[in-house]
Structure formats: C-alpha cells, structure tokens
Amino acid sequence: MPDQCFESLELTTQVDQRLKWSLEKRGGIGLFTKELEEALLEGRADLAVHSAKDMPTTTPEGLAVAGYLPRARANDCLIRQKNCADPALIATSSPRRRAQLGKRFPHAEWSTIRGNVGTRLKKIVDGACEASILAAAGLDRLEISQFEGLVFEMLSFEEMVPAPGQAAIAIQCREEALETYAHLFCERTKIAVSLEKGFLKRLGSGCQIPVGAYYHEDTFHIFHPETGYRAFNLDIQKPEDIEPTLDRILKDLQL
C-alpha cells in the first residue's frame, strides 16, 4: 500500500529448526504456520506471508486470508542424477508425490532428504538418493534451472497433479483488517486456491493424504488414490460458484 510503511519480522518455525523431524509422521499441515499466526494474534505482526500449500484448510479464529499474490508455475520437477534414467531410490516425504510418481517408477524405493534447495541438490549428486522432486515455483524463485550432474524434468499435470495451493503465496491478517487489504490481491489465484483447498477440506484431508488438486485455465486437475487422475472443464467466475461446483465434482467422483 503506497501510504503505509512496513518492516520485516523474521520468524523461524519449529519445523525449520528440527530438520530431522518426519513431516509425514507429524502431519505436515500447520507446522510451517503456527509461529506466524501467533505473531498476528499477539499483535507483533500485521501481515503474515505463507506458502499457500502449507496452510491448513481451516483458519484460526480471529485470522483471515487477505488474498494471494499472482501464482507462479505450479508443476513439480523431477530431479535425477544425469546417468540415472530409471532411479531406484527417490527421496520425497510427500505421499502425494509417491503415489503419482510410483506409477512411472513402480520398482523404486523411497527415502527422505531435508534442507534447503541447494542442500538437497547436492545430496542427490552425492548419492543420498538417485532422484527427488521439487516444486518448480521454488526453483524459479531461486533462479535455479540446472545443477552440475543433474537432469531437471518438468512433470505435466497429467503425470503429477500439484498439491492444493502449490506455487501460491498467501497473505494472512487479523480478521478486523480484512477489508483494508483484500482488494490488493489476485482474484484469479484466490478462486483457484479456494477451489483446491475446498476440495481438500471436503475430503477431510491434509497434505499427508495423497491428494492433488490444481485449477488452471478452466481445467480442474485432480488426483485421488481411489479415482486416479481426472480433469474437469469448469468456468468459475466468482467465489460463490465454488461450493456448488464442488458438490457436482464430488458426486461425479463418488467420494
């Protein structure tokens, strides 16, 4: 906002401090947001910046999502050792990624690696695993498109449906300040992420259930272990269209 000045309040979450934690065993959702939301509720911060993918499908009382920045590229990227076209050991803590990529590499074993992007890429080169999967948005924001000894393969949405909210940056505020900020953000991204998160909420699922949902250019890409990959042609113009649309989709999927 041109008439306001802001300063950064840098916070570290518990999960950032504990790189040996298993995100899958601890549930994943909410682990990256708790400390930021506490800062909002306590008045130490006015806005919080989150990866929309990491946010729970419900918001704590007193807080609201003000909106989303324009969305980045949402694909997942398979990163493998250069001379390993058929990796036997793939590192990912995401059940969603395992369920979908496992169809291409049915004989692969799965492990996990933690750390920032540079650390993970180096671990693949050094043999901690033969391949891993990273979000294209993170690579793009870091301007990483190659790494010595590795091959980067962008996966199509048909092969790997992104997590709900993937590649979107969410801005959270206290509920009473919602009208101050809501008009500043990308309406298209809001509709897409609201649809994806709404689908996840209807299933009662968090990020540790292998569900993918991504709405882009009037196509709603879905992966569910019971239905496999599905795509729906939709034309959602306003937030009020989301709930009846989800009713129709879930009826069609019989979930």
ROTI-273095 format. One line per field, with one value per residue (C-alpha): x, y, z; residue in one letter. Coordinates in steps of 0.05 Angstrom, whole numbers, m for minus. Layout:
N
east <- X_...
north <- Y_...
up <- Z_...
res <- A_...
This chain:
255
east <- 0_32_10_37_107_123_183_201_193_234_210_234_184_196_199_253_294_285_309_307_231_189_137_95_93_78_21_54_m3_4_76_101_47_38_91_70_m3_15_52_m11_m57_m10_m4_70_56_1_11_40_67_56_64_m10_7_29_m34_m89_m158_m185_m161_m153_m208_m192_m149_m166_m131_m128_m110_m57_m2_m5_12_78_89_56_88_130_200_235_309_353_425_447_463_403_341_306_321_316_318_275_273_207_167_103_53_20_85_100_30_34_107_104_62_122_174_137_201_231_245_231_271_272_322_315_348_344_342_417_430_380_410_479_454_426_493_530_486_440_387_384_326_279_220_218_166_181_159_215_267_242_244_315_332_356_346_406_457_520_510_433_376_314_249_185_126_59_m4_m30_31_36_m22_4_m16_m74_m46_22_61_14_36_m18_m22_m56_m82_m126_m200_m216_m164_m190_m225_m161_m121_m168_m174_m98_m90_m101_m174_m158_m109_m159_m212_m164_m134_m203_m228_m168_m168_m244_m237_m185_m229_m289_m247_m224_m153_m87_m23_m5_m62_m42_m90_m73_m117_m100_m145_m115_m144_m214_m188_m191_m138_m150_m112_m142_m117_m188_m201_m132_m123_m186_m196_m259_m273_m300_m317_m315_m323_m335_m323_m397_m391_m341_m385_m439_m382_m350_m418_m421_m349_m353_m418_m385_m324_m368_m320
north <- 0_66_104_54_31_m39_m73_m147_m191_m253_m315_m387_m444_m506_m549_m505_m515_m590_m617_m689_m686_m730_m684_m745_m773_m704_m688_m633_m583_m525_m540_m481_m431_m435_m385_m334_m339_m330_m265_m239_m257_m226_m162_m169_m171_m143_m189_m259_m288_m363_m415_m430_m504_m506_m474_m516_m517_m480_m413_m398_m356_m282_m290_m289_m298_m228_m255_m285_m259_m278_m351_m379_m441_m498_m560_m609_m622_m690_m681_m741_m760_m748_m821_m850_m851_m902_m883_m939_m893_m830_m781_m747_m740_m728_m786_m748_m748_m821_m843_m809_m818_m890_m906_m887_m919_m978_m1012_m951_m947_m883_m843_m771_m714_m647_m580_m520_m529_m524_m575_m624_m617_m631_m692_m721_m711_m742_m804_m796_m814_m820_m772_m725_m679_m604_m552_m513_m448_m454_m468_m409_m361_m382_m378_m450_m486_m532_m563_m600_m675_m670_m670_m628_m656_m615_m661_m649_m640_m706_m742_m703_m662_m608_m601_m554_m483_m502_m443_m391_m342_m327_m263_m271_m216_m206_m211_m139_m115_m158_m100_m59_m110_m156_m113_m112_m185_m231_m252_m308_m341_m333_m371_m426_m437_m433_m487_m532_m523_m531_m598_m620_m597_m635_m698_m685_m689_m655_m655_m725_m756_m769_m718_m669_m611_m555_m506_m471_m443_m470_m541_m573_m627_m678_m738_m784_m855_m882_m848_m836_m774_m736_m669_m626_m567_m511_m437_m407_m332_m315_m346_m362_m413_m456_m495_m518_m536_m580_m613_m634_m658_m700_m730_m749_m777_m814_m794
up <- 0_m22_41_91_111_135_165_165_226_211_248_248_257_299_237_207_269_270_204_229_240_196_165_145_216_246_199_157_154_203_221_179_200_276_297_245_264_337_319_284_342_393_352_339_264_219_159_152_87_77_24_10_3_76_104_137_106_167_194_268_299_292_229_155_88_58_m11_m56_m100_m174_m177_m202_m243_m205_m236_m197_m223_m223_m210_m221_m229_m301_m316_m280_m325_m281_m209_m157_m96_m97_m39_m21_43_4_m2_m60_m99_m83_m104_m171_m190_m166_m227_m271_m226_m194_m170_m137_m63_m25_25_51_49_85_79_32_m43_m53_2_m29_m99_m71_m33_m98_m132_m73_m75_m16_m67_m143_m153_m116_m132_m120_m136_m199_m164_m113_m166_m207_m148_m134_m209_m209_m275_m276_m230_m249_m253_m251_m300_m288_m317_m311_m299_m333_m292_m320_m291_m226_m201_m154_m81_m67_m63_m92_m121_m89_m36_15_56_124_171_231_214_231_180_122_85_88_47_9_m53_m65_m87_m146_m153_m203_m155_m98_m136_m157_m88_m55_m101_m89_m14_m13_m48_3_61_34_35_106_82_98_58_84_44_m29_m60_m116_m138_m187_m223_m284_m349_m334_m322_m253_m248_m192_m166_m114_m99_m109_m176_m205_m249_m270_m305_m304_m350_m307_m314_m244_m246_m173_m104_m95_m152_m115_m66_m117_m165_m111_m99_m172_m175_m112_m136_m202_m167_m116_m59
res <- M_P_D_Q_C_F_E_S_L_E_L_T_T_Q_V_D_Q_R_L_K_W_S_L_E_K_R_G_G_I_G_L_F_T_K_E_L_E_E_A_L_L_E_G_R_A_D_L_A_V_H_S_A_K_D_M_P_T_T_T_P_E_G_L_A_V_A_G_Y_L_P_R_A_R_A_N_D_C_L_I_R_Q_K_N_C_A_D_P_A_L_I_A_T_S_S_P_R_R_R_A_Q_L_G_K_R_F_P_H_A_E_W_S_T_I_R_G_N_V_G_T_R_L_K_K_I_V_D_G_A_C_E_A_S_I_L_A_A_A_G_L_D_R_L_E_I_S_Q_F_E_G_L_V_F_E_M_L_S_F_E_E_M_V_P_A_P_G_Q_A_A_I_A_I_Q_C_R_E_E_A_L_E_T_Y_A_H_L_F_C_E_R_T_K_I_A_V_S_L_E_K_G_F_L_K_R_L_G_S_G_C_Q_I_P_V_G_A_Y_Y_H_E_D_T_F_H_I_F_H_P_E_T_G_Y_R_A_F_N_L_D_I_Q_K_P_E_D_I_E_P_T_L_D_R_I_L_K_D_L_Q_L
